[in-house]
């Protein structure tokens, strides 16, 4: 079974435009990874300074490899100090319905 993750980022208003560009680059690069089944960023309609990342990975090894990519380190450098609070990460489990 694949691994589903959502991550909510509350972004400083004055950093929003640059952070969106950083997410676009990160998504494009990550989608090329073999184990990345889905990697999409969305801006909240209700909360204009919130970005939600929706990820689906083949397995934990794919996630571990992703976190070691140079472009992930570059993304983290680009967005350093741009978040109001630490990102909220939710690793999802199916309800079995």
C-alpha positions as MATLAB code, in Angstrom:
seq = 'XXXXXXXXXXXXXXXXXXXXXXXXXXXXXXXXXXXXXXXXXXXXXXXXXXXXXXXXXXXXXXXXXXXXXXXXXXXXXXXXXXXXXXXXXXXXXXXXX';
ca = [
       0.000    0.000    0.000;
       1.272    3.477   -0.844;
       1.935    6.179    1.756;
      -0.248    9.306    1.699;
       0.881   12.519    3.389;
      -0.494   16.047    3.615;
       1.543   19.000    4.825;
       0.050   22.405    5.672;
       2.309   25.447    5.474;
       1.282   28.814    6.978;
       3.392   31.324    5.077;
       4.456   34.836    6.000;
       2.410   37.130    3.698;
       5.425   39.027    2.371;
       7.142   35.766    1.365;
       4.176   34.174   -0.412;
       5.163   34.877   -4.024;
       8.712   33.548   -3.615;
       7.541   30.513   -1.644;
       4.993   29.614   -4.344;
       7.800   29.695   -6.935;
       9.910   27.435   -4.699;
       7.030   24.955   -4.350;
       6.531   24.910   -8.122;
      10.189   23.974   -8.663;
      10.076   21.359   -5.890;
       6.924   19.739   -7.294;
       8.286   19.592  -10.828;
      11.530   17.943   -9.691;
       9.867   15.554   -7.238;
       7.369   14.270   -9.811;
      10.333   12.877  -11.755;
      11.304   10.588   -8.860;
      10.504    6.924   -9.396;
       8.693    6.460   -6.066;
       6.708    9.714   -6.170;
       3.168    8.751   -7.147;
       1.746   12.208   -6.425;
       3.314   15.480   -5.311;
       1.028   18.503   -5.656;
       0.895   21.874   -3.920;
      -2.333   23.838   -3.530;
      -3.117   27.318   -2.246;
      -6.092   27.508    0.090;
      -9.041   29.534   -1.191;
     -10.208   30.271    2.369;
      -6.780   31.117    3.799;
      -4.683   32.962    1.179;
      -1.361   32.434    2.954;
      -1.718   28.665    3.329;
      -0.192   26.087    0.981;
      -1.112   22.410    1.296;
       1.143   19.731   -0.122;
      -0.477   16.405   -1.038;
       1.957   13.543   -1.448;
       1.683    9.879   -2.326;
       4.750    7.655   -2.178;
       5.355    4.074   -3.242;
       7.023    3.261    0.095;
       9.159    4.641    2.933;
      12.355    4.091    0.937;
      11.054    6.504   -1.717;
      10.414    9.140    0.957;
      13.864    8.626    2.458;
      15.523    9.004   -0.959;
      13.464   12.126   -1.685;
      14.622   13.801    1.509;
      18.263   13.308    0.425;
      17.834   15.041   -2.941;
      19.844   18.230   -3.480;
      16.775   20.099   -4.701;
      14.988   19.330   -1.417;
      17.881   20.923    0.486;
      17.704   23.853   -1.938;
      13.973   24.228   -1.341;
      14.469   24.213    2.426;
      17.115   26.935    2.100;
      14.868   29.039   -0.144;
      11.904   28.889    2.260;
      13.903   29.250    5.487;
      12.094   31.745    7.729;
       9.028   31.898    5.474;
       6.671   29.954    7.735;
       4.548   31.422   10.526;
       4.771   28.103   12.410;
       6.268   24.687   11.742;
       4.494   22.799    8.952;
       1.684   20.468   10.061;
       2.410   16.998    8.703;
      -0.283   14.324    8.557;
       0.563   10.795    7.468;
      -2.797    9.344    6.491;
      -4.271    5.913    7.192;
      -7.274    4.579    5.287;
     -10.466    4.154    7.283;
     -11.007    0.720    5.821;
     -14.348    1.626    4.363;
];
